[in-house]
Amino acid sequence: MAVILPALVPIFFVLLLGFTAGKRGVVKSAHVGGLNTVVMSYALPASLLAATAATPRASMLEQWPLLVTLVVAMMLIYPLWYLLQRRVLRRSVSESAMQSLTVAQPSYAAAGLPIVTELLGPHHIVPAAVAIAAGSLFPSPITLALFELAKAAPTANSASSGAPTDRTGNAARFAAAFARAFLKPVVLAPAAGILISLVGWRLPTLATVALREMGQVAGALALFVTGLILSMQRLRLNGNVLLATVVVTVIQPLLAFAIANALGAAPDVLKMSVLLAALPSGFFGILLGANAGFSSEDSGAIVIASTVVCAGTLALIIGWLYG
């Protein structure tokens, strides 16, 4: 708990600040869009670019089992949750996409970095940076593409519509939207950073310092804006939220353990994979949705519920892995 609480308590504190500011009208709903743009187009991309570009090439290459494990785990959970929401629960495209990203992508940025550095020391920043980049480069572009499709064809959001769909046309539109998603700063920045690392280039010192100056506000501001968005929604527990919390806190770390084992990952990589996969739900789904003009009450409840439950499950996992 000495490792977990210093990482999770600040998350709740900043979320609560944003929630209170929204409920009391200190920050108006009209300002949320602008603040969210600062987070998703400036602060987070700067943080991601600085972290990945500063990673030595050898260290980046050493992380391939971790990258593969986290990506496979996220990309198994994402489509399964999306299909559950669309086909079984008859949710809209935007709602299903937002929830899928919330469930599949752990809170690498807000919880991963402080827990890893508190547990293993500041020299273990590279795995956390790789995890953040994995989330930005894989499930996030899919979500952005689905949001574009939802905005372009509002009728596709109606789960009750019985009209036949042009699957070829939908596939082409999705491919085009997916390609455009890679031009978003939050996706392009980590991709550029990984390329810089693998090529062996180094950003000029002044550029790195400037990026970190902008990036250091990313985590706190993202949580604050998330709190603002949650203040405008009803937060309620239901069967869907409870199932999502089980997937986030129990199934995903076990899945990561199985994948890392199958890859023959070294013990330290296996432990890191499970630890990062066991983190609570992240805020990317809520913020990307808000940026596109969508909201999801269940996504907000999943973030809160998984963060609460993770205080216990992370303690068990850390005791199992590092005890």
Secondary structure in CASP SS format (residue, H / E / C, confidence):
PFRMAT SS
TARGET T0000
AUTHOR 0000-0000-0000
METHOD secondary structure of the structure
MODEL  1
M C 1.00
A C 1.00
V C 1.00
I C 1.00
L H 1.00
P H 1.00
A H 1.00
L H 1.00
V H 1.00
P H 1.00
I H 1.00
F H 1.00
F H 1.00
V H 1.00
L H 1.00
L H 1.00
L H 1.00
G H 1.00
F H 1.00
T H 1.00
A H 1.00
G H 1.00
K H 1.00
R C 1.00
G C 1.00
V C 1.00
V C 1.00
K C 1.00
S H 1.00
A H 1.00
H H 1.00
V H 1.00
G H 1.00
G H 1.00
L H 1.00
N H 1.00
T H 1.00
V H 1.00
V H 1.00
M H 1.00
S H 1.00
Y H 1.00
A H 1.00
L H 1.00
P H 1.00
A H 1.00
S H 1.00
L H 1.00
L H 1.00
A H 1.00
A H 1.00
T H 1.00
A H 1.00
A C 1.00
T C 1.00
P C 1.00
R H 1.00
A H 1.00
S H 1.00
M H 1.00
L H 1.00
E H 1.00
Q C 1.00
W H 1.00
P H 1.00
L H 1.00
L H 1.00
V H 1.00
T H 1.00
L H 1.00
V H 1.00
V H 1.00
A H 1.00
M H 1.00
M H 1.00
L H 1.00
I H 1.00
Y H 1.00
P H 1.00
L H 1.00
W H 1.00
Y H 1.00
L H 1.00
L H 1.00
Q H 1.00
R H 1.00
R H 1.00
V H 1.00
L C 1.00
R C 1.00
R C 1.00
S C 1.00
V H 1.00
S H 1.00
E H 1.00
S H 1.00
A H 1.00
M H 1.00
Q H 1.00
S H 1.00
L H 1.00
T H 1.00
V H 1.00
A H 1.00
Q C 1.00
P E 1.00
S C 1.00
Y H 1.00
A H 1.00
A H 1.00
A H 1.00
G H 1.00
L H 1.00
P H 1.00
I H 1.00
V H 1.00
T H 1.00
E H 1.00
L H 1.00
L H 1.00
G C 1.00
P H 1.00
H H 1.00
H H 1.00
I H 1.00
V H 1.00
P H 1.00
A H 1.00
A H 1.00
V H 1.00
A H 1.00
I H 1.00
A H 1.00
A H 1.00
G H 1.00
S H 1.00
L H 1.00
F C 1.00
P H 1.00
S H 1.00
P H 1.00
I H 1.00
T H 1.00
L H 1.00
A H 1.00
L H 1.00
F H 1.00
E H 1.00
L H 1.00
A H 1.00
K H 1.00
A H 1.00
A C 1.00
P H 1.00
T H 1.00
A H 1.00
N H 1.00
S C 1.00
A C 1.00
S C 1.00
S C 1.00
G C 1.00
A C 1.00
P C 1.00
T C 1.00
D C 1.00
R H 1.00
T H 1.00
G H 1.00
N H 1.00
A H 1.00
A H 1.00
R H 1.00
F H 1.00
A H 1.00
A H 1.00
A H 1.00
F H 1.00
A H 1.00
R H 1.00
A H 1.00
F C 1.00
L C 1.00
K C 1.00
P H 1.00
V H 1.00
V H 1.00
L H 1.00
A H 1.00
P H 1.00
A H 1.00
A H 1.00
G H 1.00
I H 1.00
L H 1.00
I H 1.00
S H 1.00
L H 1.00
V H 1.00
G C 1.00
W C 1.00
R C 1.00
L C 1.00
P C 1.00
T H 1.00
L H 1.00
A H 1.00
T H 1.00
V H 1.00
A H 1.00
L H 1.00
R H 1.00
E H 1.00
M H 1.00
G H 1.00
Q C 1.00
V C 1.00
A H 1.00
G H 1.00
A H 1.00
L H 1.00
A H 1.00
L H 1.00
F H 1.00
V H 1.00
T H 1.00
G H 1.00
L H 1.00
I H 1.00
L H 1.00
S H 1.00
M C 1.00
Q C 1.00
R C 1.00
L C 1.00
R C 1.00
L C 1.00
N C 1.00
G H 1.00
N H 1.00
V H 1.00
L H 1.00
L H 1.00
A H 1.00
T H 1.00
V H 1.00
V H 1.00
V H 1.00
T H 1.00
V H 1.00
I H 1.00
Q H 1.00
P H 1.00
L H 1.00
L H 1.00
A H 1.00
F H 1.00
A H 1.00
I H 1.00
A H 1.00
N H 1.00
A H 1.00
L H 1.00
G C 1.00
A C 1.00
A C 1.00
P H 1.00
D H 1.00
V H 1.00
L H 1.00
K H 1.00
M H 1.00
S H 1.00
V H 1.00
L H 1.00
L H 1.00
A H 1.00
A C 1.00
L C 1.00
P C 1.00
S E 1.00
G C 1.00
F C 1.00
F H 1.00
G H 1.00
I H 1.00
L H 1.00
L H 1.00
G H 1.00
A H 1.00
N H 1.00
A H 1.00
G C 1.00
F C 1.00
S C 1.00
S C 1.00
E H 1.00
D H 1.00
S H 1.00
G H 1.00
A H 1.00
I H 1.00
V H 1.00
I H 1.00
A H 1.00
S H 1.00
T H 1.00
V H 1.00
V H 1.00
C H 1.00
A H 1.00
G H 1.00
T H 1.00
L H 1.00
A H 1.00
L H 1.00
I H 1.00
I H 1.00
G H 1.00
W H 1.00
L H 1.00
Y H 1.00
G C 1.00
END
